[in-house]
Amino acid sequence: MKPKSIIVLGAGISGLATASLVAKAGHHVTLIEGSSWIGGKSKRIIVDGQRMDTGPALVTFLGVWEEFIRRYDLLGNQNKKAIEIAPITFEPLSEVGEYFYKGEKCLLPVEKGNKWYEPWVRFEKIHGKLGKEITTLLTNTSISLKAIPAGNKLISNYGIRFTTKRYLNGLKWLPEGLKEIISIHTLNAGVGPEKTLALFATIPAVMATQQVRVPVGGVNEIPLTLEKLARYAGVEIVMNEKAIAISKNKVTTEVREYQADIIISSLDAKVTQRLLGKTTNETNRKMSCSGVAIYAVLDEDLPINTKTHSVIMPEDPAAMHTALGKNQLPKESMVFVNYYQAGHIYPNNKSTVAVLITAPADGKHYSIESDFAKAELERVSKVMGLPKNIKEYFGAFEVLDPEYFSGWGATGGALYGEARKIWQSGPLHTPKHSSFLRPWLWRVGASTHPGGGIPAVLGGSLIATKKLLRHLGK
């Protein structure tokens, strides 16, 4: 096909992946990033000389990454393979995490000796083998010939119980506590189990069967790897130039104007609309959740039995989901504690911890001494059985809150943008990457898929790029 000039806005995972594939196919690609770093929300921060990565903490459905590499290698005629250009190593973790709920704690996968072991094994036997089907749906449109058999196989498990909550409630042999642990994963879409497809019940079992992974060096190694692949494919990456307007075949930044045949925005939908000169009605918009994220270097290691990833659940998950849905602070929230000892994954000489507290998308500022954060840190310390408040282990730390996340453009700092309809809460949908009215504008990234996580972002880029290349070929 005749090479086209392409502009990609945003150097997050989706923007980098899309730019890499389009350039590898032979087009002239310029990627424009408004900030000073690569990775977007997957940002690397340095606290007291120690490396810590924000954004997604784990890599699931590694098959999506492998499919990206496969398609990258198939495009163009360069001799080097992706693994030669930018090698990356993923280290598997022995468990998905340790979950704390109503005085109970268990690992996923559930270990022998735990009272939930037998029902978990039964559940995992049904769902754990469906990773290939979910990967297929994440990397292909739901109406494609590849995706239809995969979708049918998944749907056959759920029957008429379409939502996560209804499906799990129908499994009378599954203990209530284990149901809550499984259903808490719907927050990967930023909403509750009554507003997500039953598919989300399958995901924890697949994660346990396949094992979750972390890139050696930290999750930010993924966008850094994508950057290398993009540059090798010929992408020109422009940093520190914030886009201020988009019009037909033109992007205006604070520095200059760029002309292009096609513009691809990986920015939040609201930001893209604003750049187009459109205003969005914020009234009654339901948003996904936000978070108060504390990244700390430890003066003292946590107790020796502390797992890499812990999940501290609220006593009443339904009340939490209700509060978040009303954009209110829950009495108790869900908290992730990601603990890395010195030298594990990151090349640090001190241990670090990230305490990620689920919060409403209220756009507010929270400090470590705010009532909400303070109460959650006290609860986390008590539930995990720590000998003292977890913040007493902290040395230097940095806090990212809804006010910070709102700087990305999402209303109130919603991590996954606007909450979606139930049928859009998983890969069983057809995202709108372009429109008839603006065939020159395409969208990728978090605003075109439901939920967060690297597989959804990367898979969305694969789907969009395939459609775009077919469009350019015409």
C-alpha positions as CSV (number, residue, x, y, z in Angstrom):
1,M,0.0,0.0,0.0
2,K,1.1,3.6,-0.5
3,P,2.7,4.9,2.7
4,K,0.7,7.4,4.6
5,S,1.7,10.0,7.2
6,I,0.3,9.1,10.6
7,I,0.3,11.0,13.9
8,V,-0.2,9.1,17.1
9,L,-1.0,11.1,20.3
10,G,0.2,9.7,23.6
11,A,3.2,7.5,24.4
12,G,1.3,5.2,26.7
13,I,1.2,1.4,26.1
14,S,-1.6,1.7,23.5
15,G,0.0,4.6,21.6
16,L,3.4,3.0,21.5
17,A,2.0,-0.4,20.4
18,T,-0.2,1.1,17.7
19,A,2.7,3.4,16.4
20,S,5.0,0.4,16.3
21,L,2.7,-1.8,14.2
22,V,1.6,1.0,11.8
23,A,5.2,2.0,11.2
24,K,6.3,-1.6,10.8
25,A,3.7,-1.9,8.0
26,G,5.5,0.9,6.1
27,H,3.8,4.1,7.1
28,H,5.5,7.4,8.2
29,V,4.6,7.7,11.9
30,T,5.2,10.6,14.3
31,L,4.3,9.9,18.0
32,I,3.6,13.0,20.1
33,E,3.8,12.9,23.9
34,G,3.0,15.9,26.1
35,S,5.0,14.7,29.1
36,S,8.6,14.0,29.7
37,W,8.3,10.2,30.2
38,I,7.4,7.1,28.3
39,G,4.5,4.9,29.5
40,G,1.6,7.2,30.3
41,K,-0.1,5.9,33.4
42,S,2.5,3.2,33.6
43,K,5.0,5.7,34.9
44,R,8.4,5.0,36.6
45,I,9.0,7.1,39.7
46,I,12.2,7.3,41.8
47,V,11.6,7.6,45.6
48,D,14.8,7.9,47.8
49,G,16.8,6.5,44.9
50,Q,14.6,3.4,44.6
51,R,12.7,2.5,41.4
52,M,8.9,2.0,41.6
53,D,6.4,1.7,38.8
54,T,2.9,3.2,38.9
55,G,-0.1,1.8,36.9
56,P,-0.7,-1.9,36.4
57,A,1.3,-4.0,38.9
58,L,0.9,-7.4,37.2
59,V,0.9,-8.9,33.7
60,T,-2.0,-11.3,33.0
61,F,-2.9,-13.1,29.8
62,L,0.7,-13.1,28.5
63,G,-0.7,-14.6,25.3
64,V,-1.8,-11.0,24.3
65,W,1.8,-9.8,24.5
66,E,3.0,-12.8,22.5
67,E,0.4,-12.1,19.9
68,F,1.6,-8.5,19.6
69,I,5.1,-9.7,19.1
70,R,4.0,-12.2,16.5
71,R,2.1,-9.6,14.5
72,Y,5.0,-7.1,14.8
73,D,7.4,-9.6,13.4
74,L,5.1,-10.5,10.5
75,L,4.8,-6.8,9.3
76,G,7.5,-5.2,7.1
77,N,10.7,-6.8,5.9
78,Q,13.2,-5.9,8.5
79,N,15.5,-8.8,9.3
80,K,15.6,-8.5,13.1
81,K,13.0,-10.1,15.3
82,A,11.4,-8.2,18.2
83,I,13.2,-10.4,20.7
84,E,16.5,-9.3,19.2
85,I,15.6,-5.6,19.1
86,A,14.2,-5.3,22.6
87,P,14.5,-8.5,24.8
88,I,12.2,-8.6,27.8
89,T,11.9,-11.3,30.5
90,F,8.7,-12.0,32.5
91,E,9.1,-13.6,35.9
92,P,6.1,-15.7,37.1
93,L,4.9,-15.3,40.7
94,S,4.0,-18.3,42.8
95,E,0.5,-16.9,43.6
96,V,-1.9,-14.4,42.3
97,G,-2.0,-12.9,45.8
98,E,-3.1,-13.4,49.4
99,Y,-6.7,-12.4,50.1
100,F,-8.0,-11.2,53.5
101,Y,-11.8,-11.2,54.0
102,K,-13.8,-11.3,57.2
103,G,-11.1,-12.8,59.3
104,E,-10.3,-15.4,56.7
105,K,-7.2,-15.4,54.4
106,C,-6.3,-17.6,51.5
107,L,-4.0,-17.6,48.5
108,L,-5.1,-17.9,44.9
109,P,-4.7,-20.6,43.9
110,V,-6.1,-21.9,47.2
111,E,-3.7,-24.2,48.9
112,K,-4.4,-27.7,50.3
113,G,-5.5,-27.5,53.9
114,N,-7.6,-24.4,53.4
115,K,-11.4,-25.0,53.9
116,W,-12.0,-23.5,50.4
117,Y,-9.5,-25.8,48.6
118,E,-12.0,-28.4,47.2
119,P,-14.6,-25.8,45.9
120,W,-11.7,-23.8,44.4
121,V,-10.3,-26.8,42.6
122,R,-13.8,-27.5,41.2
123,F,-14.1,-23.8,40.1
124,E,-10.7,-23.7,38.6
125,K,-11.2,-26.9,36.7
126,I,-14.2,-25.2,34.9
127,H,-12.7,-21.8,34.3
128,G,-8.9,-22.1,34.5
129,K,-8.6,-23.7,31.0
130,L,-10.4,-20.8,29.2
131,G,-7.3,-18.5,29.0
132,K,-6.9,-19.2,25.3
133,E,-10.5,-18.1,24.5
134,I,-10.2,-14.9,26.5
135,T,-6.9,-14.1,24.8
136,T,-8.6,-14.6,21.4
137,L,-11.4,-12.2,22.4
138,L,-8.9,-9.6,23.6
139,T,-7.0,-9.6,20.3
140,N,-9.9,-9.9,17.8
141,T,-13.2,-8.2,17.3
142,S,-16.0,-10.1,18.9
143,I,-17.7,-10.6,15.5
144,S,-14.7,-12.0,13.8
145,L,-14.5,-15.7,12.7
146,K,-11.8,-16.3,15.2
147,A,-13.7,-14.8,18.1
148,I,-17.1,-16.3,17.6
149,P,-16.2,-19.9,18.6
150,A,-14.2,-18.5,21.6
151,G,-17.2,-16.4,22.7
152,N,-19.6,-19.3,22.3
153,K,-17.4,-21.5,24.5
154,L,-17.3,-18.9,27.2
155,I,-21.0,-18.2,27.1
156,S,-21.9,-21.9,27.3
157,N,-20.5,-21.8,30.9
158,Y,-22.8,-19.0,32.1
159,G,-26.1,-19.8,30.5
160,I,-28.6,-17.0,31.2
161,R,-26.7,-15.7,34.2
162,F,-25.0,-12.8,32.3
163,T,-23.5,-10.8,35.2
164,T,-20.7,-11.8,37.5
165,K,-22.9,-11.5,40.6
166,R,-25.8,-13.6,39.1
167,Y,-23.5,-16.3,37.8
168,L,-21.6,-16.7,41.1
169,N,-24.8,-16.6,43.1
170,G,-26.0,-19.5,41.0
171,L,-23.1,-21.7,42.1
172,K,-24.6,-23.0,45.3
173,W,-21.6,-25.2,46.0
174,L,-19.2,-22.2,46.1
175,P,-18.7,-20.7,49.6
176,E,-19.9,-17.1,50.0
177,G,-16.4,-15.9,51.1
178,L,-14.8,-17.4,48.0
179,K,-17.5,-15.9,45.8
180,E,-16.6,-12.4,47.2
181,I,-12.9,-13.0,46.6
182,I,-13.6,-14.0,43.0
183,S,-16.0,-11.2,42.3
184,I,-13.8,-8.5,43.7
185,H,-11.8,-8.7,40.5
186,T,-14.5,-6.9,38.6
187,L,-12.8,-3.7,39.9
188,N,-10.4,-4.4,37.0
189,A,-13.3,-2.7,35.1
190,G,-13.7,-0.1,37.8
191,V,-17.3,-1.2,38.7
192,G,-19.1,-3.8,40.8
193,P,-20.0,-7.5,40.0
194,E,-23.6,-6.6,39.2
195,K,-22.4,-4.4,36.4
196,T,-19.9,-6.7,34.7
197,L,-20.3,-9.7,32.5
198,A,-20.0,-13.2,34.0
199,L,-16.8,-13.4,32.1
200,F,-15.1,-11.6,35.0
201,A,-15.7,-14.6,37.2
202,T,-13.5,-16.7,34.9
203,I,-10.5,-14.3,35.0
204,P,-9.2,-15.1,38.6
205,A,-9.2,-18.8,37.7
206,V,-7.3,-18.2,34.5
207,M,-4.8,-16.0,36.4
208,A,-4.2,-18.8,38.9
209,T,-3.8,-21.4,36.2
210,Q,-1.5,-19.4,33.9
211,Q,0.3,-17.6,36.7
212,V,0.6,-13.9,36.8
213,R,3.9,-12.3,35.8
214,V,6.0,-9.3,36.3
215,P,8.7,-8.1,33.9
216,V,12.2,-8.3,35.4
217,G,13.0,-4.7,36.1
218,G,9.4,-3.6,36.7
219,V,6.2,-3.2,34.7
220,N,7.5,0.0,33.1
221,E,9.8,-2.2,31.1
222,I,6.8,-3.0,28.8
223,P,6.4,0.6,27.5
224,L,10.2,1.0,27.3
225,T,10.4,-2.2,25.2
226,L,7.6,-0.9,23.0
227,E,9.6,2.4,22.6
228,K,12.5,0.4,21.3
229,L,10.4,-1.5,18.8
230,A,8.7,1.7,17.7
231,R,12.0,3.5,17.0
232,Y,13.3,0.4,15.2
233,A,10.2,0.5,13.0
234,G,11.0,4.1,12.1
235,V,8.6,6.0,14.5
236,E,9.7,9.6,15.3
237,I,8.9,10.2,18.9
238,V,8.5,13.8,20.0
239,M,8.4,14.4,23.8
240,N,7.3,17.4,25.9
241,E,4.9,18.7,23.2
242,K,1.3,18.9,24.5
243,A,-1.4,18.8,21.8
244,I,-3.8,21.7,22.1
245,A,-6.1,21.1,19.1
246,I,-7.0,18.4,16.5
247,S,-8.7,19.2,13.2
248,K,-8.9,17.4,9.9
249,N,-5.4,16.1,9.0
250,K,-3.8,18.5,11.5
251,V,-2.5,18.4,15.0
252,T,-1.5,21.6,16.8
253,T,0.8,21.4,19.8
254,E,2.1,24.1,22.0
255,V,5.2,24.3,19.7
256,R,4.1,23.7,16.1
257,E,1.6,22.2,13.7
258,Y,1.7,18.8,12.2
259,Q,0.0,17.6,9.0
260,A,-1.1,14.0,8.6
261,D,-3.3,11.7,6.5
262,I,-4.5,9.9,9.7
263,I,-4.5,10.9,13.4
264,I,-4.7,8.3,16.1
265,S,-5.5,9.4,19.6
266,S,-4.6,7.2,22.5
267,L,-5.7,9.9,24.9
268,D,-8.7,9.8,27.2
269,A,-12.0,10.2,25.3
270,K,-12.8,13.4,27.1
271,V,-9.4,14.9,26.2
272,T,-9.8,13.9,22.6
273,Q,-13.2,15.6,22.5
274,R,-11.8,18.7,24.0
275,L,-9.0,18.8,21.4
276,L,-11.6,18.6,18.7
277,G,-13.3,21.6,20.2
278,K,-16.2,19.6,21.6
279,T,-17.7,20.0,25.1
280,T,-18.9,16.9,27.0
281,N,-21.9,16.9,29.4
282,E,-20.6,15.7,32.8
283,T,-24.1,15.6,34.4
284,N,-25.1,12.2,35.6
285,R,-22.1,10.5,34.0
286,K,-21.3,7.3,35.9
287,M,-17.5,6.9,36.3
288,S,-15.3,4.0,37.2
289,C,-13.3,4.1,40.4
290,S,-10.1,6.0,41.2
291,G,-7.5,5.4,43.8
292,V,-5.2,6.7,46.5
293,A,-1.8,5.2,45.7
294,I,1.0,5.3,48.3
295,Y,4.5,4.4,47.0
296,A,6.9,4.0,49.9
297,V,10.5,3.0,50.4
298,L,10.8,1.0,53.6
299,D,13.1,1.8,56.5
300,E,12.3,-1.7,57.8
301,D,11.1,-4.8,55.9
302,L,7.6,-6.1,56.4
303,P,7.3,-9.4,58.4
304,I,9.0,-12.3,56.6
305,N,5.7,-14.1,55.7
306,T,4.3,-11.1,53.8
307,K,3.4,-12.1,50.2
308,T,4.4,-10.1,47.1
309,H,0.7,-9.1,46.5
310,S,-1.9,-8.9,49.2
311,V,-5.6,-7.9,48.8
312,I,-7.4,-6.6,51.8
313,M,-11.1,-6.6,51.2
314,P,-13.9,-4.7,52.9
315,E,-16.2,-6.4,55.3
316,D,-19.1,-5.5,53.0
317,P,-18.1,-5.4,49.4
318,A,-21.6,-4.6,48.2
319,A,-21.7,-1.4,50.4
320,M,-18.3,-0.4,48.9
321,H,-19.6,-0.8,45.3
322,T,-22.7,1.2,46.2
323,A,-20.6,4.0,47.7
324,L,-18.2,4.1,44.7
325,G,-21.2,4.1,42.3
326,K,-22.5,7.2,44.1
327,N,-19.1,8.8,44.0
328,Q,-18.8,8.6,47.8
329,L,-16.1,7.4,50.1
330,P,-16.8,3.8,51.3
331,K,-16.6,3.0,55.0
332,E,-14.1,0.3,54.1
333,S,-12.5,-0.1,50.7
334,M,-10.5,-2.7,48.8
335,V,-6.7,-2.3,49.2
336,F,-3.8,-3.8,47.3
337,V,-0.5,-4.1,49.0
338,N,2.4,-4.8,46.6
339,Y,5.6,-5.6,48.5
340,Y,9.0,-6.0,46.8
341,Q,12.0,-7.0,48.8
342,A,15.3,-5.5,47.9
343,G,16.6,-7.0,44.7
344,H,13.3,-8.8,43.8
345,I,12.1,-7.7,40.3
346,Y,13.5,-4.2,40.8
347,P,17.2,-3.5,41.0
348,N,16.7,-1.7,44.4
349,N,18.9,-1.9,47.5
350,K,15.9,-1.2,49.7
351,S,12.5,-2.9,50.0
352,T,9.5,-1.0,48.7
353,V,5.7,-1.2,49.1
354,A,2.8,0.2,47.2
355,V,-0.5,0.6,49.1
356,L,-3.3,1.1,46.5
357,I,-6.6,2.1,48.1
358,T,-9.7,2.0,45.9
359,A,-11.4,5.4,46.0
360,P,-14.3,7.3,44.3
361,A,-13.5,9.4,41.3
362,D,-14.1,12.6,43.2
363,G,-11.0,14.5,41.9
364,K,-9.9,15.4,45.5
365,H,-6.5,15.5,47.1
366,Y,-5.7,12.9,49.8
367,S,-2.6,12.9,51.9
368,I,-1.4,10.0,54.0
369,E,-3.0,11.7,57.0
370,S,-6.4,12.3,55.4
371,D,-9.1,10.6,57.4
372,F,-9.9,8.1,54.6
373,A,-6.3,7.0,53.9
374,K,-5.4,7.0,57.6
375,A,-8.3,4.7,58.5
376,E,-7.5,2.4,55.6
377,L,-3.8,2.1,56.6
378,E,-4.9,1.3,60.2
379,R,-7.3,-1.4,59.0
380,V,-4.8,-2.9,56.5
381,S,-2.2,-3.2,59.3
382,K,-4.7,-4.9,61.7
383,V,-6.1,-7.3,59.0
384,M,-2.6,-8.3,57.8
385,G,-1.5,-8.9,61.4
386,L,1.3,-6.5,61.3
387,P,3.0,-5.7,64.6
388,K,2.6,-2.0,64.0
389,N,0.9,0.4,61.6
390,I,2.2,-0.1,58.1
391,K,3.1,3.6,57.7
392,E,5.6,3.2,60.6
393,Y,7.6,1.1,58.2
394,F,7.7,3.9,55.6
395,G,10.7,6.0,54.9
396,A,10.3,8.4,51.9
397,F,7.0,8.0,50.0
398,E,4.9,9.6,47.3
399,V,1.1,9.7,47.1
400,L,-0.9,9.7,43.9
401,D,-4.6,10.5,44.3
402,P,-7.8,11.3,42.3
403,E,-6.6,14.9,41.9
404,Y,-3.4,13.6,40.3
405,F,-5.3,11.1,38.1
406,S,-7.8,13.7,36.9
407,G,-4.8,15.4,35.3
408,W,-5.0,12.7,32.6
409,G,-8.4,14.0,31.6
410,A,-10.7,11.5,33.0
411,T,-13.5,13.0,35.1
412,G,-12.6,13.0,38.8
413,G,-9.6,10.9,38.1
414,A,-11.5,7.8,37.1
415,L,-8.9,5.2,36.3
416,Y,-10.9,3.5,33.5
417,G,-12.9,6.5,32.4
418,E,-16.7,6.3,32.1
419,A,-18.4,3.2,33.5
420,R,-19.7,1.0,30.6
421,K,-22.9,-0.8,30.0
422,I,-23.0,-4.4,31.2
423,W,-22.5,-5.9,27.8
424,Q,-19.5,-3.6,27.3
425,S,-17.7,-4.7,30.5
426,G,-15.5,-7.2,28.9
427,P,-14.0,-8.2,25.5
428,L,-17.4,-9.2,24.1
429,H,-18.1,-6.0,22.4
430,T,-17.1,-4.1,19.3
431,P,-15.2,-0.9,20.2
432,K,-15.6,2.2,18.2
433,H,-12.2,3.1,16.9
434,S,-13.3,5.4,14.1
435,S,-16.4,7.1,12.8
436,F,-18.0,7.7,9.4
437,L,-17.9,11.4,10.0
438,R,-14.2,11.5,10.8
439,P,-12.5,8.7,8.8
440,W,-9.2,10.6,9.4
441,L,-9.4,10.2,13.2
442,W,-8.9,6.9,15.0
443,R,-8.9,6.1,18.8
444,V,-7.1,3.5,20.8
445,G,-6.4,3.0,24.5
446,A,-8.4,2.9,27.7
447,S,-11.3,4.9,26.2
448,T,-12.0,2.3,23.6
449,H,-12.1,-0.8,25.8
450,P,-13.8,-1.6,29.1
451,G,-11.6,-2.0,32.1
452,G,-7.9,-1.6,32.7
453,G,-4.9,-3.8,32.6
454,I,-2.2,-4.4,30.0
455,P,-3.9,-7.2,28.1
456,A,-7.0,-5.0,27.4
457,V,-5.0,-2.0,26.3
458,L,-2.6,-4.0,24.2
459,G,-5.3,-6.2,22.7
460,G,-7.4,-3.1,21.9
461,S,-4.4,-1.7,19.9
462,L,-4.1,-5.0,18.0
463,I,-7.7,-4.8,17.0
464,A,-7.7,-1.2,16.0
465,T,-4.4,-1.5,14.1
466,K,-5.7,-4.4,12.1
467,K,-8.8,-2.4,11.1
468,L,-6.8,0.7,10.3
469,L,-4.3,-1.1,8.1
470,R,-7.2,-2.7,6.2
471,H,-8.7,0.8,5.8
472,L,-5.4,2.2,4.6
473,G,-5.1,-0.7,2.1
474,K,-8.4,0.4,0.5
